[in-house]
Amino acid sequence: MIRSFLPSLRRARTPIPAPLMLLVGMFTLHTGSALAVTAFEQASPATVTWLRLSWAALLLLALGGRSLWRAVRAAKPRELGAVVILGTASAGMMLFYSEATARIELGTATSIEFLGTLVVAVAAMRRRRELVWIVAAVVGVVCLTRPWQGELDLAGIGFALAGAVCVVGYIVLTQRVGAGFNAVHGLALAMTVAALVTAPLGAPAAIADPDPGLIMFTLLIALLFPMVPFLLEMVALQRMSRTAYSTFSSLEPAVALVMGLVVIGQAPVAVQLVGMGLVVIAGIGAARGDRGAGPAVPRTVRRQRGRLAPAQAA
């Protein structure tokens, strides 16, 4: 059943608009992120992150099936090396984000981490005038963190900034991994590496004092993020231009703020709403400055076991 699921997913011609699928994925993702914050009362962010990554890895390995192992055997050393680096970047991205959301608001942490995405987008355009969007986003983050009130959580902001650095590596490396593996295979391998990388930090506490309720709760969180949103995104990206995808992705910080309010009651004040608006506008502005008409996920072709096989960037 699993082996037949993925081909049907790729062939599906669902009538649901791709932007709507992307937005549903965002809300699902940040619902999972908000629920993860509630789990920090039972275990450390490192333990919760490791459990989430482990569940995601197991589920994706099952989805990959036998074709995943064939792809691994056929891969070149540099392709496998790229997967290892991507998995390490993914581990850092999720771990730092979890540590940040344990200390600062969900919307604020997402906005700071979004700076990594914005830097990549602006750098790719190589036009100095586009730097205005980074300035706008930084001003927005200042409004969100409100340093003038003297309640600045430097550790939380530091973790979010570290996550933004990992996002840069994640974006660059997904393109390289996508040249050798399809989306599910690349994601499954990257999540497996990420689970192994975070194991020394999260596994000891989970093994020493196992909590069945927490373990099952992290399974739910793993389904909400990354399983469902990544699968929805995989379908949506095949039908959206790069500019359209980047524009809708710019709404992610605002979605995080909404889910932080709805799920865990993190209510923003007026100046934070202004800051969020600046971050979203910066993301949309940078996206509209990229006039690339190509698909958000370009298709590449690699030779595997004497046959040409399409591969898609994760």
C-alpha positions in Angstrom: 0.0 0.0 0.0 2.8 2.4 0.9 4.7 1.6 -2.4 1.6 2.5 -4.4 0.9 5.7 -2.4 3.9 7.8 -3.6 3.4 7.3 -7.4 -0.3 8.1 -7.0 0.7 11.2 -5.1 3.0 12.4 -7.8 0.4 11.7 -10.5 -2.5 13.2 -8.6 -4.3 16.1 -10.4 -6.2 17.4 -7.4 -8.6 20.3 -8.0 -7.4 22.0 -4.8 -5.4 25.1 -5.8 -1.7 24.8 -5.1 -1.5 28.0 -3.0 -4.3 26.7 -0.8 -2.4 23.4 -0.3 0.7 25.5 0.7 -1.3 27.5 3.2 -2.8 24.4 4.7 0.7 23.0 5.0 1.8 26.2 6.8 -1.0 26.1 9.3 -0.4 22.4 9.9 3.3 23.0 10.4 2.8 25.7 13.0 0.1 23.9 14.8 2.7 21.2 15.3 5.3 23.8 16.4 2.8 25.3 18.9 1.9 21.9 20.3 5.7 21.1 20.6 5.9 24.2 22.9 3.4 22.6 25.3 5.5 19.4 25.4 8.4 21.4 26.8 6.7 21.2 30.1 7.3 17.4 30.2 10.7 17.2 28.5 13.5 19.4 27.3 13.4 20.9 23.8 16.3 18.6 22.8 14.4 15.5 23.8 11.1 16.6 22.2 13.0 17.5 19.0 14.8 14.1 18.9 11.6 12.2 19.3 9.9 14.2 16.5 12.8 13.7 14.2 12.9 10.0 15.0 9.3 9.5 14.3 9.6 11.5 11.1 12.6 9.4 10.0 10.8 6.1 10.7 7.6 7.2 8.8 9.5 8.5 5.8 11.7 5.4 5.6 8.5 3.4 5.5 7.1 5.6 2.8 10.3 5.3 0.8 10.1 1.5 0.8 12.5 -0.6 -1.3 13.0 2.1 -3.9 14.8 4.2 -1.2 17.5 1.5 -0.7 17.9 1.1 -4.4 18.5 4.9 -4.7 21.0 4.8 -1.8 23.0 2.0 -3.5 23.0 3.8 -6.8 24.0 7.2 -5.3 27.5 8.7 -5.7 29.6 9.4 -2.6 29.2 13.2 -3.0 25.4 12.8 -3.2 25.4 10.8 0.1 27.8 13.4 1.5 25.3 16.2 0.6 22.5 14.2 2.4 24.6 14.0 5.6 25.3 17.7 5.5 21.6 18.5 4.8 20.5 16.3 7.7 23.0 18.1 10.0 21.6 21.4 8.9 18.0 20.2 9.4 18.9 19.0 12.9 20.3 22.4 13.8 17.4 24.2 12.2 14.8 22.2 14.2 16.8 22.0 17.4 17.6 25.7 17.5 14.0 26.6 16.6 12.7 24.4 19.5 15.1 26.0 21.9 14.1 29.5 20.7 10.3 28.8 21.0 10.8 27.5 24.5 12.0 31.0 25.4 10.3 33.5 23.0 7.0 33.8 21.2 6.4 31.4 18.3 5.8 34.2 15.8 9.0 36.1 16.8 11.1 32.9 16.6 9.7 32.2 13.1 10.3 35.8 11.9 13.9 35.7 13.1 14.5 32.3 11.4 12.8 33.7 8.3 15.7 36.1 8.0 17.8 33.1 6.6 15.3 32.6 3.8 15.2 36.3 3.0 19.0 36.5 2.9 19.2 33.7 0.4 16.5 35.2 -1.8 18.1 38.7 -1.8 21.6 37.3 -2.4 20.3 35.3 -5.4 19.1 38.5 -7.1 22.4 40.3 -6.7 20.8 43.8 -6.7 21.8 46.2 -4.0 18.4 47.9 -4.0 16.8 44.6 -2.8 18.7 45.0 0.5 15.9 47.3 1.5 13.8 44.1 2.2 16.4 42.8 4.6 16.4 46.2 6.4 12.6 46.1 6.6 12.7 42.6 8.0 15.3 43.5 10.6 13.2 46.5 11.7 10.2 44.2 11.9 12.2 41.8 14.2 13.2 44.7 16.4 9.5 45.6 16.8 8.7 41.9 17.6 11.4 41.6 20.2 11.0 45.1 21.7 14.5 45.5 23.2 13.6 48.9 24.6 11.5 47.2 27.3 14.5 45.6 28.8 13.0 42.1 28.7 15.0 40.8 25.8 15.7 37.1 26.0 19.1 37.0 24.5 19.3 33.2 24.6 16.0 32.8 22.7 17.0 35.3 20.1 20.5 33.7 19.8 18.9 30.3 19.2 16.6 31.7 16.6 19.5 33.4 14.8 21.4 30.2 14.8 18.4 28.5 13.3 18.4 31.2 10.6 22.0 30.3 9.7 21.0 26.7 9.5 18.1 27.7 7.2 20.6 29.1 4.7 22.4 25.8 4.6 19.2 23.9 4.4 18.0 25.9 1.3 21.3 25.6 -0.5 21.7 21.9 0.2 18.2 20.8 -0.7 19.0 21.8 -4.2 22.1 19.6 -4.3 20.3 16.7 -2.7 17.4 17.1 -5.1 19.7 16.5 -8.0 20.4 13.0 -6.8 17.2 11.9 -5.0 13.5 12.4 -5.3 11.7 14.4 -2.6 10.6 11.6 -0.3 14.0 9.7 -0.6 16.0 12.9 0.1 13.8 13.9 3.0 13.8 10.4 4.5 17.6 10.2 4.5 18.0 13.8 5.8 15.6 13.2 8.7 17.4 10.0 9.5 20.7 11.8 9.7 19.0 14.6 11.8 17.7 12.1 14.3 21.1 10.6 14.7 22.8 14.0 15.1 20.3 15.0 17.8 20.4 11.6 19.6 23.3 12.5 22.0 21.3 15.5 23.2 17.8 14.2 23.3 17.9 10.4 23.6 19.5 9.9 27.0 16.6 11.6 28.9 14.0 9.8 26.8 15.6 6.4 27.4 16.4 6.9 31.1 12.8 7.9 31.9 10.5 6.9 29.1 7.1 8.6 29.0 4.6 6.7 26.8 2.3 9.7 26.7 5.0 12.0 25.5 6.3 9.5 23.0 2.8 9.2 21.4 2.3 12.9 21.6 5.5 13.5 19.6 4.2 11.1 17.0 1.2 13.4 16.5 3.5 16.4 16.3 5.7 14.6 13.8 2.7 14.0 11.6 1.8 17.7 11.8 5.4 18.7 11.2 7.1 17.6 9.0 5.0 14.8 7.5 1.8 16.5 6.3 3.1 19.9 5.4 6.1 18.5 3.5 3.9 16.1 1.5 1.4 18.9 0.7 4.3 21.1 -0.3 5.8 18.4 -2.5 2.6 18.4 -4.6 2.1 22.2 -4.6 5.6 22.9 -5.7 5.1 21.0 -8.9 2.4 23.4 -9.9 3.7 26.8 -8.7 6.2 29.2 -10.1 9.2 30.1 -8.0 7.9 33.7 -7.5 4.4 32.5 -6.5 5.9 30.0 -4.1 8.2 32.6 -2.5 5.3 35.1 -2.2 3.1 32.6 -0.3 5.9 31.4 1.8 6.4 34.9 3.0 3.1 34.6 5.0 4.7 31.9 7.2 5.7 34.3 10.1 2.2 35.6 10.2 0.8 32.1 10.3 3.1 31.2 13.2 1.9 34.3 15.1 -1.8 33.2 14.5 -1.2 29.6 15.6 0.8 30.8 18.7 -2.3 32.9 19.6 -4.8 30.2 18.9 -3.0 27.1 20.4 -1.0 28.5 23.3 -2.4 31.9 23.9 0.6 34.1 22.8 -1.2 37.3 22.2 0.9 40.0 20.4 0.7 43.7 21.2 0.3 46.4 18.6 4.0 47.1 17.9 4.5 43.3 17.4 1.7 43.3 14.8 3.5 46.2 13.0 6.8 44.2 13.2 5.1 41.1 11.8 3.7 43.2 8.9 7.1 44.5 8.1 8.6 40.9 8.0 5.8 39.7 5.7 6.0 42.7 3.4 9.8 42.2 3.2 9.3 38.6 2.2 6.7 39.4 -0.4 8.8 42.3 -1.8 11.9 40.1 -2.2 9.7 37.4 -3.8 8.3 39.8 -6.3 11.7 41.1 -7.1 12.6 37.6 -8.4 11.1 37.5 -11.9 12.0 33.8 -12.5 9.2 32.2 -14.3 10.4 28.6 -13.8 8.9 26.1 -11.4 9.6 26.4 -7.7 11.2 23.0 -7.8 13.2 22.4 -11.0 13.3 18.9 -12.4 16.7 17.4 -13.0 17.8 14.2 -14.6 20.2 11.7 -13.2 21.5 8.3 -14.6 20.7 5.5 -12.3 21.6 1.8 -13.0 21.7 2.5 -16.7 18.3 4.3 -16.8 17.4 7.9 -16.8 15.3 8.7 -13.7 13.6 12.0 -12.9 14.6 13.5 -9.6 13.1 16.5 -7.8 14.6 18.9 -5.4 13.3 18.4 -1.9 
